[in-house]
Amino acid sequence: MSFKNTFEKYKWDLLEKEIYAITPEEVRTVLSKEKIDLEDFKTLISPAAKPFLEQMAVRSNALTKKRFGNTIQMYIPMYLSNECQNICTYCGFSMTNKIPRKTLSDAEILKEVAHIKKLGYDHILLVTGEANKTVGVPYLKHAIELIQNQFSNISIEVQPLDQNEYESLIEAGLYSVLVYQETYHKETYKTHHPKGKKSNFDYRLDTPDRLGKSGIHKIGIGALFGLEDWRVDSFYTALHLKYLQKTYWKTKYSISFPRLRPHQGEVEPKVEMTDSDLVQLICAYRLLDEDVELSMSTRESEVFRNNIVNLGITSISAESKTNPGGYAVAPQSLEQFEISDERPTEAIQQMIQEQGYEVVWKDWDRSFSTGNETINNM
Ligand code: SF4
């Protein structure tokens, strides 16, 4: 049994019809409830819920403060490699793009880390493309071991792995894994992932299951908005979240909201997601789930990020470089995608504090770990 069994019970076209047929009266009924379930979530992400955005935002803010207090976590991505054997139509690192390829050596990793540590970070997200010969599990494990004494939290966003491979990385000091389905629309997924291991939709879909079984501390999921209708993709993401929470209840979860960004070899978004659509979605997630972490990257603009801080977001990245060695080794190399908010860490920290929030640099401390048991500090 895995999420695939649940996934197959739903039909994309039917969901789409249902979401677009929801009426304002149905939205009012949902908003009068104290507890929001998955069916209600569908109502809250519908076009009919748009006029109720302010009401949703007020409730989302209150729920987030109740659960997370006045805190925003900060993390930073570090790209280890841009080598990749996949073709993904929306990514600058796609195999067919003629760009210089680079994988960081130990010395280069440590140089990047020294720069990142000076900025104050204690939670790092390691990112690679999918190139098993150069950045397979041995490379990732070694990289984690190399830096594990410098960070409280090490997360990865890399190719999907097998359960035993995740277990070996957890042993080395891995804290969480981000793995986005990109789109839950099977045919569209095939169009955007025509070649390479990533073209296996089912293997990717079951990755969070393998992570849950491996006993990982936190799993991050999401869809890449622009490939398909964001509302239907978000319903599937929420369905995935609820399945995982029920099945692997010891694990924590986070949701990210990447929207397509400009990159080498561009693909135009099929479906536009506006800023107000994204706010609606963030609020709907918070109303659905008080505990889930909601994360916002530097893909979004300064203005948007300033305004979203008190609407339900709980973690945020800053000063991100999306190229290997981008901080200190090779700042001019080609990025995976262009970031939008380029402000330095200090400026983001100040923006967060000015809105009455405290910046938290780590999710939990390894010293809280007692054998297999871990205690969250959030
Ligand atoms: S999205 Fe990931 S797997 Fe796809 S081309 Fe880019 S780096 Fe490779």
Boltz pocket constraint, residues with backbone or C-beta under 6 A from the ligand:
constraints:
  - pocket:
      binder: B
      contacts: [[A, 83], [A, 84], [A, 85], [A, 86], [A, 87], [A, 88], [A, 91], [A, 92], [A, 93], [A, 94], [A, 95], [A, 128], [A, 129], [A, 130], [A, 198]]
      max_distance: 6.0
